[in-house]
Amino acid sequence: MKNKIKVGIVGYGNLGQGVEKAIAHHRDLELVAVFTRRPREIKTLSKAVSIDDIFTYQNAIDVLLLCGSSAGDLPHQGPLYAKAFNTVDSFDIHAEIPSYYAVMDNAAKSGNSLSIISIGWDPGLFSLARLLFAGILPQGESYTFWGKGVSQGHSTAVRQVPGVKQAVQYTVPVRETVKQIRQGLTPKLSPQEQHERICFVVPEPDADPKDIENSIKSMPGYFAGYNTTVHFISETEFAHEHTGMPHGGFVIRTGSTGTADKQQMEFRLSLESNPEFTASVLIAYARACHMLHKTGERGARTIFDVPLGCLSPLSNSDLRKSLL
């Protein structure tokens, strides 16, 4: 295929590796380079380039996918690279999105580029579902549930507890709560009423499991107040059962139309690999970013600003024939 969209990746962690794999499924995209702090360590990647050389690729890349962390990388990398490249990122600190958007908007406009921020599934596809559902059913309540899935932040917090050798934490929707909502009820819920937390821990040989469990369950901001279960397992079981990165969840809105007719809408994801799915969403929006930039769009955009037709390599006429 001629005139492929030239893509660059910044960062080669789980998300960056997922993007590399996802590009192989899109014939209209071509990977130019993976920019990393450790190019010599990545023996299997022929396109690894030192991040120090990124600006020498300014004219060779159509869209740069920023795959660093929201806390440690994107606040710096986002505005820096938006001044020289079209970018797509997965910034996911919900409360900080408005301020991040403002910074990225200024940076992209100064560089005559386009930056689509906070792309993934939440924020991202779930955000679209919440917008769509509330627009159609203004009289109602929306609920977002995450899991069953691995929470990387919570898992890291558990691994930092003294006596913990290895650990993973799963976020799980409370079944009874989900059942009530699917029955059409619209309760006001606290976060603790929506989710429970399940931990699988490999303790150090000399550690006291009771001390570990108490430390986990009392951890403010992570587990305190939640229904938390801690399972102690062997390293062998951990290696066989808990090294993947599954996730998912669903958005439900129950509302009414007419006089009292109950209506319900739901969007659900079940993911065996959270980073690989998120990478696939980023790739689709890289295509949209390139397309919109060619039409004159500049500055920052969110998932709310991108027409869905731009995610497909098909023409508008082909989309009308095949999908409408």
C-alpha positions as a Markdown table, in Angstrom:
| # | Residue | x | y | z |
|---|---|---|---|---|
| 1 | Met | 0.0 | 0.0 | 0.0 |
| 2 | Lys | 1.3 | 3.4 | -1.0 |
| 3 | Asn | 1.6 | 6.4 | 1.3 |
| 4 | Lys | 1.5 | 4.5 | 4.5 |
| 5 | Ile | 1.1 | 6.4 | 7.7 |
| 6 | Lys | 4.6 | 6.6 | 9.3 |
| 7 | Val | 4.4 | 5.9 | 13.1 |
| 8 | Gly | 6.9 | 6.3 | 15.9 |
| 9 | Ile | 6.7 | 4.9 | 19.4 |
| 10 | Val | 8.0 | 6.5 | 22.5 |
| 11 | Gly | 8.7 | 4.0 | 25.3 |
| 12 | Tyr | 9.0 | 0.2 | 25.1 |
| 13 | Gly | 7.2 | -1.0 | 28.1 |
| 14 | Asn | 4.0 | -3.1 | 28.0 |
| 15 | Leu | 2.1 | -0.5 | 26.1 |
| 16 | Gly | 4.9 | 0.3 | 23.6 |
| 17 | Gln | 5.3 | -3.4 | 22.9 |
| 18 | Gly | 1.6 | -3.7 | 22.4 |
| 19 | Val | 1.6 | -0.9 | 19.9 |
| 20 | Glu | 4.4 | -2.6 | 18.0 |
| 21 | Lys | 2.4 | -5.8 | 17.7 |
| 22 | Ala | -0.8 | -3.9 | 16.8 |
| 23 | Ile | 0.8 | -2.1 | 13.9 |
| 24 | Ala | 1.3 | -5.4 | 12.2 |
| 25 | His | -2.5 | -5.7 | 11.8 |
| 26 | His | -2.9 | -2.4 | 10.0 |
| 27 | Arg | -1.8 | -2.4 | 6.4 |
| 28 | Asp | -1.9 | 1.4 | 6.1 |
| 29 | Leu | 0.5 | 2.0 | 9.0 |
| 30 | Glu | 4.3 | 1.6 | 9.1 |
| 31 | Leu | 6.6 | 1.6 | 12.1 |
| 32 | Val | 9.6 | 3.9 | 11.6 |
| 33 | Ala | 11.2 | 3.9 | 15.0 |
| 34 | Val | 10.8 | 3.0 | 18.7 |
| 35 | Phe | 12.4 | 5.7 | 20.8 |
| 36 | Thr | 13.7 | 4.4 | 24.1 |
| 37 | Arg | 16.2 | 5.3 | 26.8 |
| 38 | Arg | 17.8 | 1.8 | 26.5 |
| 39 | Pro | 18.2 | 1.1 | 22.7 |
| 40 | Arg | 21.2 | -1.1 | 23.2 |
| 41 | Glu | 19.4 | -3.3 | 25.7 |
| 42 | Ile | 16.5 | -4.2 | 23.3 |
| 43 | Lys | 18.3 | -6.9 | 21.3 |
| 44 | Thr | 15.2 | -8.1 | 19.4 |
| 45 | Leu | 14.1 | -4.7 | 18.1 |
| 46 | Ser | 15.9 | -3.5 | 14.9 |
| 47 | Lys | 14.1 | -0.1 | 15.0 |
| 48 | Ala | 15.2 | 0.9 | 18.5 |
| 49 | Val | 16.5 | 4.5 | 18.5 |
| 50 | Ser | 17.9 | 6.5 | 21.4 |
| 51 | Ile | 15.3 | 9.0 | 22.6 |
| 52 | Asp | 18.0 | 11.6 | 22.5 |
| 53 | Asp | 17.8 | 11.4 | 18.6 |
| 54 | Ile | 14.0 | 11.8 | 18.4 |
| 55 | Phe | 14.0 | 15.3 | 16.9 |
| 56 | Thr | 16.1 | 14.1 | 13.9 |
| 57 | Tyr | 13.0 | 12.1 | 12.9 |
| 58 | Gln | 10.6 | 15.1 | 12.8 |
| 59 | Asn | 10.1 | 14.9 | 9.0 |
| 60 | Ala | 10.0 | 11.1 | 8.9 |
| 61 | Ile | 7.1 | 10.5 | 11.2 |
| 62 | Asp | 3.4 | 11.3 | 10.7 |
| 63 | Val | 2.2 | 10.4 | 14.2 |
| 64 | Leu | 4.1 | 9.8 | 17.4 |
| 65 | Leu | 2.5 | 7.4 | 19.9 |
| 66 | Leu | 3.5 | 8.3 | 23.5 |
| 67 | Cys | 3.5 | 5.1 | 25.6 |
| 68 | Gly | 5.1 | 6.4 | 28.8 |
| 69 | Ser | 3.4 | 6.6 | 32.2 |
| 70 | Ser | 0.9 | 9.2 | 33.0 |
| 71 | Ala | 2.6 | 10.1 | 36.3 |
| 72 | Gly | 6.2 | 10.0 | 35.4 |
| 73 | Asp | 6.5 | 10.6 | 31.6 |
| 74 | Leu | 3.6 | 12.2 | 29.8 |
| 75 | Pro | 3.5 | 15.5 | 31.7 |
| 76 | His | 7.0 | 16.2 | 30.4 |
| 77 | Gln | 7.1 | 14.3 | 27.1 |
| 78 | Gly | 3.6 | 15.3 | 25.9 |
| 79 | Pro | 4.1 | 19.0 | 25.5 |
| 80 | Leu | 7.8 | 18.6 | 24.5 |
| 81 | Tyr | 7.0 | 16.3 | 21.6 |
| 82 | Ala | 3.7 | 18.0 | 20.6 |
| 83 | Lys | 5.8 | 21.0 | 19.5 |
| 84 | Ala | 7.4 | 18.9 | 16.8 |
| 85 | Phe | 5.1 | 15.9 | 16.1 |
| 86 | Asn | 1.5 | 14.9 | 15.8 |
| 87 | Thr | 0.9 | 12.8 | 19.0 |
| 88 | Val | -1.5 | 10.4 | 20.5 |
| 89 | Asp | -1.3 | 9.4 | 24.2 |
| 90 | Ser | -3.1 | 7.5 | 26.9 |
| 91 | Phe | -2.9 | 10.0 | 29.8 |
| 92 | Asp | -5.2 | 8.5 | 32.3 |
| 93 | Ile | -5.2 | 10.6 | 35.5 |
| 94 | His | -8.9 | 11.6 | 35.3 |
| 95 | Ala | -8.7 | 14.6 | 37.6 |
| 96 | Glu | -5.7 | 16.1 | 35.8 |
| 97 | Ile | -7.0 | 15.7 | 32.2 |
| 98 | Pro | -8.4 | 19.3 | 31.9 |
| 99 | Ser | -5.0 | 20.9 | 32.9 |
| 100 | Tyr | -3.1 | 18.4 | 30.7 |
| 101 | Tyr | -5.4 | 19.2 | 27.8 |
| 102 | Ala | -4.6 | 23.0 | 28.2 |
| 103 | Val | -0.9 | 22.4 | 28.2 |
| 104 | Met | -1.1 | 20.1 | 25.2 |
| 105 | Asp | -3.3 | 22.4 | 23.3 |
| 106 | Asn | -0.8 | 25.3 | 23.7 |
| 107 | Ala | 2.1 | 23.1 | 22.8 |
| 108 | Ala | 0.5 | 21.5 | 19.7 |
| 109 | Lys | -0.7 | 24.9 | 18.4 |
| 110 | Ser | 2.8 | 26.3 | 18.8 |
| 111 | Gly | 4.2 | 23.4 | 16.7 |
| 112 | Asn | 1.4 | 23.5 | 14.1 |
| 113 | Ser | 0.6 | 19.9 | 15.1 |
| 114 | Leu | -2.4 | 17.9 | 16.4 |
| 115 | Ser | -2.4 | 16.0 | 19.7 |
| 116 | Ile | -5.1 | 13.5 | 20.7 |
| 117 | Ile | -4.9 | 12.9 | 24.4 |
| 118 | Ser | -6.3 | 10.4 | 27.0 |
| 119 | Ile | -7.0 | 7.6 | 24.4 |
| 120 | Gly | -7.6 | 4.1 | 25.7 |
| 121 | Trp | -10.7 | 2.5 | 27.2 |
| 122 | Asp | -11.0 | 4.5 | 30.4 |
| 123 | Pro | -10.5 | 7.3 | 29.8 |
| 124 | Gly | -11.4 | 6.6 | 26.2 |
| 125 | Leu | -14.0 | 4.2 | 25.0 |
| 126 | Phe | -15.9 | 4.2 | 28.3 |
| 127 | Ser | -15.9 | 8.0 | 28.2 |
| 128 | Leu | -17.7 | 7.8 | 24.8 |
| 129 | Ala | -20.2 | 5.3 | 26.2 |
| 130 | Arg | -21.0 | 7.6 | 29.1 |
| 131 | Leu | -21.5 | 10.5 | 26.8 |
| 132 | Leu | -23.6 | 8.5 | 24.3 |
| 133 | Phe | -25.8 | 6.9 | 27.0 |
| 134 | Ala | -26.4 | 10.1 | 28.9 |
| 135 | Gly | -27.2 | 12.0 | 25.7 |
| 136 | Ile | -29.8 | 9.5 | 24.7 |
| 137 | Leu | -31.3 | 8.9 | 28.2 |
| 138 | Pro | -31.0 | 12.2 | 30.1 |
| 139 | Gln | -33.3 | 10.9 | 32.8 |
| 140 | Gly | -31.3 | 8.2 | 34.4 |
| 141 | Glu | -28.1 | 7.1 | 36.2 |
| 142 | Ser | -24.8 | 5.8 | 34.8 |
| 143 | Tyr | -22.5 | 3.4 | 36.5 |
| 144 | Thr | -18.9 | 2.3 | 35.6 |
| 145 | Phe | -17.5 | -0.9 | 36.8 |
| 146 | Trp | -13.9 | -2.1 | 36.3 |
| 147 | Gly | -12.7 | -5.7 | 36.3 |
| 148 | Lys | -12.2 | -8.4 | 37.0 |
| 149 | Gly | -8.8 | -7.1 | 36.2 |
| 150 | Val | -5.2 | -6.4 | 37.4 |
| 151 | Ser | -4.7 | -3.0 | 38.9 |
| 152 | Gln | -1.1 | -2.1 | 38.3 |
| 153 | Gly | -1.0 | 0.7 | 40.9 |
| 154 | His | -2.6 | -1.3 | 43.6 |
| 155 | Ser | -0.4 | -4.3 | 42.8 |
| 156 | Thr | 2.7 | -2.1 | 43.2 |
| 157 | Ala | 1.4 | -0.8 | 46.5 |
| 158 | Val | 1.0 | -4.4 | 47.8 |
| 159 | Arg | 4.5 | -5.4 | 46.6 |
| 160 | Gln | 5.9 | -2.5 | 48.7 |
| 161 | Val | 4.5 | -4.0 | 52.0 |
| 162 | Pro | 7.3 | -5.4 | 54.2 |
| 163 | Gly | 7.4 | -9.2 | 53.9 |
| 164 | Val | 5.9 | -9.4 | 50.4 |
| 165 | Lys | 8.0 | -11.1 | 47.8 |
| 166 | Gln | 5.5 | -10.9 | 44.9 |
| 167 | Ala | 1.9 | -9.9 | 44.6 |
| 168 | Val | -0.9 | -8.9 | 42.3 |
| 169 | Gln | -4.3 | -7.2 | 43.0 |
| 170 | Tyr | -7.5 | -7.7 | 41.1 |
| 171 | Thr | -10.3 | -5.2 | 41.1 |
| 172 | Val | -13.7 | -7.0 | 41.0 |
| 173 | Pro | -17.2 | -5.6 | 40.7 |
| 174 | Val | -19.5 | -6.4 | 43.6 |
| 175 | Arg | -21.9 | -9.0 | 42.2 |
| 176 | Glu | -24.9 | -8.0 | 44.2 |
| 177 | Thr | -24.6 | -4.3 | 43.2 |
| 178 | Val | -24.3 | -5.2 | 39.5 |
| 179 | Lys | -27.3 | -7.5 | 39.8 |
| 180 | Gln | -29.4 | -4.6 | 41.3 |
| 181 | Ile | -28.5 | -2.2 | 38.6 |
| 182 | Arg | -29.2 | -4.7 | 35.8 |
| 183 | Gln | -32.6 | -5.1 | 37.4 |
| 184 | Gly | -33.3 | -1.5 | 36.8 |
| 185 | Leu | -32.5 | 0.0 | 40.2 |
| 186 | Thr | -30.6 | 3.3 | 40.3 |
| 187 | Pro | -28.9 | 3.5 | 43.8 |
| 188 | Lys | -26.4 | 6.1 | 44.9 |
| 189 | Leu | -23.2 | 4.1 | 45.4 |
| 190 | Ser | -19.9 | 4.8 | 47.1 |
| 191 | Pro | -16.7 | 3.3 | 45.4 |
| 192 | Gln | -16.6 | 0.7 | 48.1 |
| 193 | Glu | -20.1 | -0.5 | 47.2 |
| 194 | Gln | -19.1 | -0.9 | 43.6 |
| 195 | His | -15.8 | -2.8 | 43.8 |
| 196 | Glu | -14.0 | -5.3 | 46.0 |
| 197 | Arg | -10.3 | -6.0 | 46.0 |
| 198 | Ile | -8.6 | -9.4 | 45.8 |
| 199 | Cys | -4.9 | -9.8 | 46.5 |
| 200 | Phe | -2.7 | -12.8 | 45.8 |
| 201 | Val | 0.6 | -12.6 | 47.7 |
| 202 | Val | 3.8 | -14.6 | 47.8 |
| 203 | Pro | 5.3 | -13.9 | 51.2 |
| 204 | Glu | 8.9 | -13.9 | 52.1 |
| 205 | Pro | 9.9 | -17.1 | 54.0 |
| 206 | Asp | 10.2 | -15.4 | 57.4 |
| 207 | Ala | 7.3 | -13.0 | 57.0 |
| 208 | Asp | 4.1 | -13.1 | 59.2 |
| 209 | Pro | 1.1 | -13.4 | 56.9 |
| 210 | Lys | -1.2 | -11.7 | 59.5 |
| 211 | Asp | 1.1 | -8.7 | 59.6 |
| 212 | Ile | 1.1 | -8.5 | 55.8 |
| 213 | Glu | -2.7 | -8.9 | 55.6 |
| 214 | Asn | -3.3 | -6.2 | 58.2 |
| 215 | Ser | -0.9 | -3.8 | 56.4 |
| 216 | Ile | -2.7 | -4.3 | 53.1 |
| 217 | Lys | -6.2 | -3.9 | 54.4 |
| 218 | Ser | -5.4 | -0.8 | 56.4 |
| 219 | Met | -3.6 | 1.0 | 53.6 |
| 220 | Pro | -5.3 | 4.4 | 53.1 |
| 221 | Gly | -6.1 | 5.4 | 49.5 |
| 222 | Tyr | -5.9 | 1.8 | 48.3 |
| 223 | Phe | -7.6 | -0.7 | 50.5 |
| 224 | Ala | -8.9 | 0.9 | 53.6 |
| 225 | Gly | -12.7 | 0.9 | 53.5 |
| 226 | Tyr | -13.0 | -1.7 | 50.8 |
| 227 | Asn | -13.9 | -5.4 | 51.1 |
| 228 | Thr | -10.4 | -6.8 | 50.6 |
| 229 | Thr | -9.4 | -10.5 | 50.5 |
| 230 | Val | -5.8 | -11.5 | 50.7 |
| 231 | His | -4.7 | -15.0 | 49.5 |
| 232 | Phe | -1.2 | -16.3 | 50.3 |
| 233 | Ile | 0.2 | -18.5 | 47.5 |
| 234 | Ser | 3.4 | -20.1 | 46.4 |
| 235 | Glu | 5.8 | -18.7 | 43.8 |
| 236 | Thr | 4.9 | -21.6 | 41.5 |
| 237 | Glu | 1.2 | -20.8 | 41.6 |
| 238 | Phe | 1.9 | -17.1 | 41.1 |
| 239 | Ala | 4.0 | -17.9 | 38.0 |
| 240 | His | 1.3 | -20.2 | 36.5 |
| 241 | Glu | -1.8 | -18.2 | 37.4 |
| 242 | His | -1.1 | -14.5 | 38.0 |
| 243 | Thr | 1.5 | -13.1 | 35.5 |
| 244 | Gly | -1.0 | -12.0 | 32.8 |
| 245 | Met | -2.6 | -8.6 | 32.5 |
| 246 | Pro | -6.3 | -9.2 | 32.1 |
| 247 | His | -8.9 | -6.4 | 32.6 |
| 248 | Gly | -12.2 | -5.1 | 31.4 |
| 249 | Gly | -15.4 | -3.7 | 32.7 |
| 250 | Phe | -18.6 | -2.1 | 31.7 |
| 251 | Val | -20.7 | 1.1 | 31.6 |
| 252 | Ile | -24.4 | 0.8 | 32.3 |
| 253 | Arg | -27.0 | 3.5 | 32.2 |
| 254 | Thr | -30.6 | 2.9 | 33.3 |
| 255 | Gly | -33.1 | 5.6 | 32.4 |
| 256 | Ser | -36.7 | 6.3 | 31.5 |
| 257 | Thr | -38.4 | 7.6 | 28.4 |
| 258 | Gly | -42.0 | 8.7 | 27.9 |
| 259 | Thr | -43.9 | 8.5 | 31.1 |
| 260 | Ala | -42.3 | 5.6 | 33.0 |
| 261 | Asp | -40.8 | 3.2 | 30.4 |
| 262 | Lys | -37.5 | 1.8 | 31.7 |
| 263 | Gln | -34.6 | 1.6 | 29.2 |
| 264 | Gln | -31.1 | 0.3 | 29.7 |
| 265 | Met | -27.8 | 0.6 | 27.8 |
| 266 | Glu | -24.6 | -1.2 | 28.4 |
| 267 | Phe | -21.0 | -1.3 | 26.9 |
| 268 | Arg | -18.7 | -4.1 | 28.0 |
| 269 | Leu | -15.1 | -5.1 | 27.5 |
| 270 | Ser | -13.4 | -8.4 | 28.4 |
| 271 | Leu | -9.7 | -8.2 | 27.9 |
| 272 | Glu | -7.0 | -10.9 | 28.1 |
| 273 | Ser | -4.3 | -8.2 | 27.7 |
| 274 | Asn | -5.0 | -4.7 | 28.9 |
| 275 | Pro | -1.9 | -3.1 | 27.3 |
| 276 | Glu | -2.4 | -4.8 | 24.0 |
| 277 | Phe | -6.0 | -3.7 | 23.8 |
| 278 | Thr | -5.1 | -0.2 | 24.8 |
| 279 | Ala | -2.4 | -0.2 | 22.1 |
| 280 | Ser | -5.0 | -1.2 | 19.5 |
| 281 | Val | -7.1 | 1.8 | 20.5 |
| 282 | Leu | -4.1 | 4.1 | 20.2 |
| 283 | Ile | -3.3 | 2.8 | 16.7 |
| 284 | Ala | -6.9 | 3.5 | 15.5 |
| 285 | Tyr | -6.6 | 7.1 | 16.8 |
| 286 | Ala | -3.2 | 7.5 | 15.2 |
| 287 | Arg | -4.9 | 7.0 | 11.9 |
| 288 | Ala | -7.5 | 9.6 | 12.9 |
| 289 | Cys | -4.8 | 12.0 | 14.0 |
| 290 | His | -3.1 | 11.8 | 10.7 |
| 291 | Met | -6.3 | 12.2 | 8.8 |
| 292 | Leu | -7.5 | 15.2 | 10.8 |
| 293 | His | -4.1 | 17.0 | 10.7 |
| 294 | Lys | -4.3 | 16.8 | 6.9 |
| 295 | Thr | -7.6 | 18.6 | 7.0 |
| 296 | Gly | -6.2 | 21.4 | 9.0 |
| 297 | Glu | -6.9 | 20.4 | 12.6 |
| 298 | Arg | -4.4 | 21.8 | 15.1 |
| 299 | Gly | -4.1 | 21.8 | 18.9 |
| 300 | Ala | -5.3 | 19.2 | 21.4 |
| 301 | Arg | -8.3 | 17.0 | 21.0 |
| 302 | Thr | -10.0 | 14.3 | 23.1 |
| 303 | Ile | -11.9 | 11.2 | 22.1 |
| 304 | Phe | -15.1 | 13.4 | 22.1 |
| 305 | Asp | -13.7 | 15.5 | 19.2 |
| 306 | Val | -12.8 | 12.7 | 16.8 |
| 307 | Pro | -15.5 | 11.4 | 14.3 |
| 308 | Leu | -15.7 | 7.6 | 14.5 |
| 309 | Gly | -15.3 | 7.3 | 10.7 |
| 310 | Cys | -11.8 | 8.6 | 11.0 |
| 311 | Leu | -10.8 | 5.4 | 12.9 |
| 312 | Ser | -11.3 | 3.3 | 9.8 |
| 313 | Pro | -9.0 | 3.0 | 6.7 |
| 314 | Leu | -12.2 | 2.7 | 4.6 |
| 315 | Ser | -13.6 | 5.6 | 2.7 |
| 316 | Asn | -16.9 | 7.2 | 3.8 |
| 317 | Ser | -18.7 | 5.6 | 0.8 |
| 318 | Asp | -17.3 | 2.1 | 1.7 |
| 319 | Leu | -18.4 | 2.6 | 5.3 |
| 320 | Arg | -21.9 | 3.5 | 4.2 |
| 321 | Lys | -22.1 | 0.4 | 2.1 |
| 322 | Ser | -20.6 | -2.1 | 4.6 |
| 323 | Leu | -21.5 | -0.9 | 8.1 |
| 324 | Leu | -24.4 | 1.5 | 7.9 |
